[in-house]
Amino acid sequence: MNDLRNPHHGDLPADLELVLKVIPQPRDCNANGDIFGGWVMAQVDLAGSVIPARYARGRMATVAVKEFIFKQPVRVGDILSFYGALERVGRTSVTVRIEVFAERFADQGRYIKVTEATLTYVAIDAQGRPRPLPPQQAS
């Protein structure tokens, strides 16, 4: 039984950081009544940019989506939780893994993975050219 007081109950990943939560609306539906895959992809891109922003400290751009897997449909009213993890930090780029879990409106407290993706972001200058990531401060 899931403990609703525990934010990591169910099958949520303990090794990933919660970077975004969002609830899709009826305007985000396709003709089948499910949420557009493109809408989900846009949300994943937003969620994916959270961790790289800490490294880029300025403008950055999405440069690659290595993989994007839709495992289950997303429905109106689902509470979507986007979890991210750092995969790689390069000279100008940061790659992250995003996993998306849906808490169904009618079955709250139970999470199912609906989407996962790996994205790469590159730090860019004012002209849109890649720039080195700034040195990181020790935490």
ABEGO torsion letter per residue (X at the ends): XBBAABAABEABBAABBBABBBBBBAAABBAAGBBBAAAAAAAAAAAAAAAAAAAAGEBBBBABBABBBBABBBBBGBBBBBBBBBABBBAABBBBBBBBBBBBAABBGBBBBABBBBBBBBBBBAAGBBBBBBBBBBX
